Amino acid sequence: MASRIVILSGTGMGHLIPLVEFSGRLVRLGHGLSVTLVTIGPPSAAQKAILDTLPDSITAVSLPPVSLDDLPGDVRPQVATFLTVSRCLPSLRRVLQELTSDDGDGSKTGRLCGLVVDLFGTDAFDVAEEFGVPCYMFFPSSSMSLSLSFHLPELHVSMPCEYKDMVNPVSLPGCIPIYGSDLPDPFQDRTKDAYKWVLHHAPRYRRAKGILLNSFEDLESSSISSLTDTMSKPPVYPIGPLVRKGERASSDDPTGCLKWLDQQPRGSVLYICFGSIGTLGIDQLTELAAGLEMSGQRFLWVVKVPNPKGFVKRTGERGLIVLSWAPQTQVLGHASTGGFMSHCGWNSTLESVVNGVPLIAWPLYAEQKMNAVMLVGDAKIAIRPTVGEDGVVRREEVSRVVRALMEGEEGMGVRGRVKDLQEGAKKALSEGGSSCKALSEVALKLRQNNTNNNNNSVVKGGVGDEMC
């Protein structure tokens, strides 16, 4: 009998994309697994485009939208996300009921052998337990962030002050020390609902059958080793990097930026993008533009607001401005791209590593400051500009870090390191690689969940003997 896994995605592309990649790799392993990928509410055009790429063995289901009309207008995005997932659980329960209903011979859906949720979905553990289904958590960020979540209950008790006011940095096992001001946004005010929700979910991680981590050993060797060696936690399976492939198609270049890159020297262009929702204030935008101009380097800049007066005319021979969107995976995979000024979102970080592109770390929100600390101080694949007392990076500093990355000795060091990690990522996902073995182990455990409930099923094959 077929084994079916249900995957509940959180809201937003940053959660959906790696889960789509995870789903595809899972069904390609050859353990006879099929997947139902569940999203909340009708998908956006961008989400639908991603879901349309799913193979036939993966079924996409959209739950009805939930109402957030009772929330104040200034509710933080994290709180809205937490509540969206929490309020969708009655609809998820109905989906699981349909998948576990007896249709006579079981041929309709197969046997449900696991529920996978992301870090916002631990309330779904209660629903999975109602059906006797083991629940796994997909963690779409760094192992350093996961370690922080594991240790949050202890930190909450031992550090009664605001984390941003701590004199000494937080020391997590296997991780570079991090000051409180660089902890994720919800940690910056313990009185707010965002922190209370994080504090609610963190202890529940330990109820997971296992945690699937979108990272790989070479990138975070020490912190991953600490997580996987600690027996008191659920087993952690580093199965990344899970990123979309960057094959180029004519339909992927509506802005013409790929054709523009075709005309630039190899490794000469700095790609600048702060994510799908990241924005800069007018003062910072002006300083960034002036710094790029001072640096004299080629650049491809994705912006959401009008550019500074005269900037395009003055830099048109070596720069290109793209409004709102660019095909990032293709841009990072292009031979002319030599650096990436990034907000340090984890998906963007992994895409940069997979393509061997060094970073200028410019974190804006969520856990991005924590990622930046790790990328600069531990992985050593990024340069981070110094921020002024007014919160603005001045043009001179912008020019300095851009030149350092693109033509300086410091840039040579991070470039060599990221090339090594690019090879490490390939090996991790190849046959016999660490991430491939970890994913195969998870697939086998999921299949065994089916076997334990169906004595007529036989699990064949060993762990790690399939291509990921």
C-alpha positions in Angstrom: 0.0 0.0 0.0 1.3 3.5 -0.9 2.5 5.8 1.9 1.2 9.4 1.9 2.8 12.3 3.7 0.9 15.6 4.3 3.0 18.7 4.3 1.5 21.9 5.8 3.2 25.1 4.5 3.3 28.3 6.3 2.4 31.5 4.5 4.8 33.2 2.2 7.1 32.2 -0.6 10.0 31.8 1.7 8.2 28.8 3.3 6.6 27.4 0.2 9.6 27.2 -2.1 11.8 25.0 0.1 8.9 22.8 1.0 8.1 22.3 -2.8 11.8 21.3 -3.3 11.6 19.0 -0.3 8.5 17.4 -1.6 10.0 16.7 -5.0 13.2 15.2 -3.5 11.1 13.0 -1.2 9.1 11.4 -3.9 12.1 10.9 -6.2 13.8 8.7 -3.6 11.9 5.7 -4.7 10.4 4.6 -1.4 6.9 4.7 -2.9 6.0 7.9 -1.0 3.4 10.3 -2.3 2.8 13.8 -0.9 -0.1 16.1 -0.3 1.1 19.7 0.0 -1.3 21.9 1.9 -1.4 25.7 1.7 -3.6 28.1 3.5 -6.0 30.2 1.4 -6.1 30.6 -2.4 -2.5 30.8 -3.7 -1.2 34.0 -5.1 -0.1 34.2 -8.7 3.5 33.6 -7.7 2.6 30.7 -5.4 0.4 29.2 -8.1 3.3 29.3 -10.6 5.4 27.3 -8.1 2.7 24.8 -7.4 2.1 24.3 -11.1 5.6 22.8 -11.3 4.7 19.9 -9.0 4.9 16.4 -10.4 1.7 14.2 -10.5 2.8 12.3 -7.4 2.4 15.5 -5.4 -1.2 16.8 -4.8 -1.7 20.4 -3.9 -4.6 21.3 -1.6 -5.6 24.8 -0.5 -7.4 25.2 2.8 -10.0 27.9 3.0 -8.7 31.3 4.1 -8.9 32.2 7.7 -10.3 35.5 9.0 -7.9 38.0 10.7 -10.4 40.8 10.8 -10.3 40.9 14.6 -6.6 41.9 14.6 -5.5 45.5 15.0 -4.2 47.2 11.9 -0.7 47.4 13.2 -0.4 43.7 14.0 3.1 42.4 13.3 3.5 40.1 10.3 4.9 37.3 12.5 1.8 37.4 14.7 -0.5 37.3 11.7 1.4 34.3 10.4 1.2 32.4 13.7 -2.6 33.1 14.0 -3.2 32.1 10.4 -1.7 28.7 10.9 -3.4 28.2 14.3 -6.8 29.1 12.9 -6.5 26.8 9.9 -6.3 23.7 12.0 -10.1 22.8 11.8 -9.7 22.7 8.0 -6.5 20.7 8.2 -8.3 18.2 10.5 -11.0 17.7 7.7 -8.2 17.1 5.1 -6.6 14.4 7.3 -10.0 12.9 8.0 -10.6 12.5 4.2 -7.1 11.0 3.7 -7.6 8.5 6.5 -11.2 7.5 5.6 -11.8 3.9 4.6 -12.8 3.8 0.9 -12.9 0.0 0.8 -9.5 -1.0 -0.5 -7.3 2.0 0.4 -6.5 2.6 -3.2 -7.8 6.2 -3.2 -5.3 7.9 -0.9 -3.0 5.2 0.5 -2.0 5.1 4.2 -1.2 8.4 5.9 2.2 7.9 7.5 3.4 11.4 8.5 2.6 15.1 8.8 5.3 17.7 8.2 4.8 21.3 9.4 7.2 24.2 9.3 8.3 26.2 12.4 5.0 28.1 12.6 2.9 25.0 12.6 3.6 23.2 15.9 0.0 23.6 17.0 -0.8 21.0 14.2 1.0 18.4 16.3 -2.2 18.1 18.4 -4.2 17.3 15.2 -1.7 14.7 14.0 -1.8 13.0 17.4 -5.6 12.7 17.1 -5.0 10.6 14.0 -2.1 8.6 15.4 0.2 10.1 12.8 3.8 11.0 13.6 4.7 14.6 13.0 7.9 16.1 11.7 9.0 19.7 11.6 10.6 21.3 8.6 12.9 24.1 9.7 13.6 26.5 6.8 16.4 28.5 8.4 19.9 28.0 9.8 21.0 25.5 12.5 22.0 28.5 14.6 18.3 29.7 14.6 17.2 26.2 15.5 19.7 26.1 18.4 18.3 29.4 19.6 14.8 28.0 19.5 15.8 24.9 21.5 17.5 27.0 24.2 14.8 29.8 24.3 12.9 28.4 27.3 16.1 28.3 29.3 17.2 31.8 28.1 13.8 33.2 28.9 14.2 32.2 32.6 17.9 33.0 33.0 17.8 36.4 31.2 15.0 38.4 32.7 16.1 41.7 31.0 15.5 42.5 27.4 18.0 40.6 25.2 19.0 43.8 23.4 20.2 45.2 26.8 22.4 42.3 27.6 26.1 43.2 28.1 27.5 39.8 27.1 26.6 37.8 24.0 24.5 34.7 24.0 26.5 31.6 23.6 24.8 28.7 21.9 26.4 25.2 21.5 28.6 25.1 18.4 27.7 28.6 17.4 29.5 31.9 17.2 28.5 34.2 20.1 25.7 36.6 19.2 24.7 39.9 20.9 21.1 40.4 21.9 20.6 43.2 19.3 21.3 40.7 16.5 18.7 38.2 17.7 15.5 37.8 15.6 12.9 40.6 15.6 10.5 38.9 17.9 13.2 38.8 20.6 13.7 42.6 20.6 10.6 43.2 22.8 9.6 40.5 25.2 6.3 42.3 26.0 5.0 41.9 22.5 2.8 39.1 21.1 5.4 38.1 18.5 7.8 37.1 21.3 5.0 35.3 23.2 4.2 33.2 20.1 7.8 32.3 19.6 8.0 31.3 23.3 4.8 29.2 22.8 6.2 27.3 19.8 9.8 26.7 21.0 9.1 24.1 23.7 6.8 22.2 21.3 9.7 21.5 18.9 10.7 18.6 21.2 7.4 16.8 20.4 8.5 16.4 16.8 9.4 12.9 15.6 12.3 14.6 13.9 13.4 18.0 12.6 14.3 18.5 8.9 16.8 21.3 8.6 17.4 23.2 5.4 21.1 23.4 5.7 24.1 21.1 5.2 27.1 20.1 7.2 29.9 22.0 5.5 28.0 25.3 5.9 27.4 25.0 9.6 29.5 22.1 10.7 30.0 23.0 14.4 26.4 24.0 15.2 24.9 21.0 13.2 27.3 18.7 15.0 26.1 20.0 18.3 22.5 19.5 17.4 22.9 16.0 16.0 25.0 14.9 18.9 22.6 16.0 21.6 20.4 13.0 22.4 17.9 14.9 24.5 16.4 16.7 21.5 14.4 15.1 18.6 16.8 13.9 15.9 17.9 16.7 13.5 18.3 15.8 9.8 20.3 18.3 7.8 18.8 17.8 4.3 19.7 21.0 2.5 20.4 23.1 0.6 16.9 23.0 -0.8 16.7 25.7 -3.4 15.1 26.1 -6.8 17.2 25.3 -9.8 18.2 28.2 -12.1 17.7 26.9 -15.5 17.3 29.8 -18.0 14.2 30.1 -20.2 13.2 32.9 -22.5 10.1 33.6 -20.3 12.3 34.2 -17.3 13.7 37.5 -18.5 10.9 40.0 -18.9 13.1 42.8 -17.6 16.0 42.0 -20.0 18.4 41.8 -17.0 19.8 38.4 -18.1 20.5 39.7 -21.6 22.3 42.7 -20.0 24.3 40.3 -17.9 25.3 38.5 -21.0 27.2 41.6 -22.1 29.2 42.1 -18.9 32.6 40.6 -18.1 32.7 37.4 -16.1 32.3 37.9 -12.3 32.1 41.7 -12.6 28.5 42.5 -11.5 27.2 43.0 -8.0 23.6 41.9 -7.7 21.6 43.9 -5.2 18.3 42.7 -3.9 16.7 42.8 -0.4 14.0 40.2 -0.8 10.3 40.3 -1.8 9.3 42.5 1.1 12.5 44.2 2.1 12.6 48.0 1.6 15.0 50.8 2.5 14.1 54.3 3.7 14.7 57.3 1.4 17.9 58.4 3.3 19.4 54.9 3.1 18.4 54.5 -0.6 20.2 57.8 -1.3 23.3 56.7 0.5 23.3 53.3 -1.2 23.0 54.8 -4.6 25.8 57.3 -3.9 28.0 54.6 -2.5 27.5 52.4 -5.6 28.4 55.3 -7.8 31.5 56.0 -5.8 32.6 52.4 -6.0 32.9 52.4 -9.7 31.7 48.8 -9.8 29.1 47.2 -12.2 25.8 46.4 -10.5 22.3 45.0 -11.1 19.9 46.6 -8.6 16.3 45.5 -7.9 14.5 48.4 -6.3 10.8 49.0 -5.4 10.9 52.8 -5.2 12.0 55.5 -7.6 15.8 55.9 -7.9 17.7 59.0 -6.8 17.6 61.9 -9.3 20.1 61.5 -12.1 21.5 58.2 -10.8 20.6 56.1 -13.8 22.0 58.6 -16.3 25.3 58.8 -14.4 25.7 55.1 -14.0 23.9 53.7 -17.1 27.1 52.4 -18.7 27.9 50.1 -15.8 24.6 49.6 -13.9 21.1 48.4 -14.5 18.0 49.2 -12.4 15.2 46.7 -12.3 11.9 47.6 -10.8 10.5 45.2 -8.1 11.5 41.8 -9.5 14.3 39.8 -11.1 14.8 36.1 -11.8 17.1 35.7 -8.8 18.2 32.0 -9.3 19.1 32.8 -12.9 20.9 36.0 -12.0 23.0 34.3 -9.2 23.8 31.4 -11.6 25.0 33.8 -14.3 28.7 33.9 -15.0 28.8 37.7 -14.9 27.5 37.8 -11.3 30.4 38.2 -8.9 28.7 39.3 -5.7 25.4 39.6 -3.9 24.3 42.4 -1.6 21.5 40.6 0.3 19.1 40.9 3.2 20.4 37.5 4.3 17.1 35.7 4.1 17.9 32.0 4.3 16.6 31.0 0.9 18.6 33.8 -0.7 21.7 32.8 1.3 21.5 29.2 0.2 20.9 30.2 -3.4 24.1 32.3 -3.2 26.1 29.5 -1.8 24.8 26.9 -4.3 26.0 29.3 -7.1 29.3 30.2 -5.4 28.5 33.9 -5.1 30.0 35.8 -2.0 27.8 38.2 -0.1 27.5 41.7 1.3 25.4 41.1 4.4 22.7 43.8 4.7 20.1 42.3 7.1 16.7 44.0 7.5 14.2 42.0 9.5 13.1 38.6 11.0 16.2 36.4 11.7 18.4 38.1 9.1 20.8 39.8 11.6 21.5 36.4 13.1 22.2 34.9 9.7 24.5 37.8 9.0 26.5 37.2 12.1 27.0 33.5 11.2 27.8 34.3 7.5 30.5 36.8 8.4 32.0 35.4 11.6 31.5 31.6 11.2 31.0 30.7 7.5 33.2 33.6 6.4 31.5 34.1 3.1 30.2 37.6 3.6 31.3 41.2 4.4 29.0 43.3 6.6 29.0 47.1 6.4 29.1 49.2 9.5 25.9 51.0 10.4 26.0 54.5 11.7 24.4 55.6 15.0 21.4 56.9 13.1 20.8 53.4 11.6 22.1 54.4 8.1 25.0 52.9 6.3 26.9 55.9 4.8 28.0 56.1 1.2 31.7 55.9 2.0 31.0 52.6 3.8 28.9 51.3 0.9 31.7 52.1 -1.5 34.3 50.4 0.8 32.4 47.1 1.2 31.5 47.0 -2.5 35.1 47.5 -3.6 36.3 45.1 -0.9 34.0 42.3 -2.2 34.5 42.8 -5.9 38.2 43.6 -6.2 39.9 43.6 -2.7 41.9 41.0 -0.8 39.0 40.5 1.6 36.8 39.7 -1.3 39.2 37.1 -2.6 39.1 35.3 0.8 35.3 35.1 1.0 35.1 34.2 -2.7 37.4 31.2 -2.2 35.5 30.1 0.8 32.1 30.3 -0.9 33.5 28.3 -3.8 34.5 25.6 -1.4 31.0 25.6 0.1 29.5 25.4 -3.4 31.3 22.1 -3.9 30.3 21.0 -0.4 26.6 21.6 -1.3 26.9 19.5 -4.4 28.5 16.7 -2.5 25.9 16.8 0.3 23.1 16.3 -2.2 24.8 13.8 -4.4 24.4 10.0 -4.0 26.1 9.1 -0.7 26.3 12.7 0.4 25.4 13.7 3.9 22.1 15.5 3.1 21.1 12.7 0.7 21.7 10.1 3.4 19.7 12.2 5.9 16.8 12.6 3.6 16.8 8.9 2.7 16.8 8.0 6.5 13.7 10.2 7.0 12.0 8.7 3.9 12.7 5.2 5.3 11.3 6.1 8.7 8.2 7.5 7.1 7.7 4.3 5.1 8.2 2.2 8.2 5.4 4.2 9.9 3.2 2.7 7.1 4.7 -0.7 7.6 4.1 -0.7 11.3 0.4 -0.2 10.6 0.2 -2.6 7.6 1.8 -6.0 8.2 1.5 -6.8 4.5 3.9 -4.1 3.5 7.6 -4.8 3.2 10.3 -2.1 3.3 13.0 -2.7 0.8 16.4 -1.0 0.4 18.8 0.5 2.8 19.4 4.1 3.9 21.2 6.4 1.6 21.2 4.2 -1.5 19.1 6.5 -3.7 19.8 9.7 -5.6 18.4 12.8 -4.0 
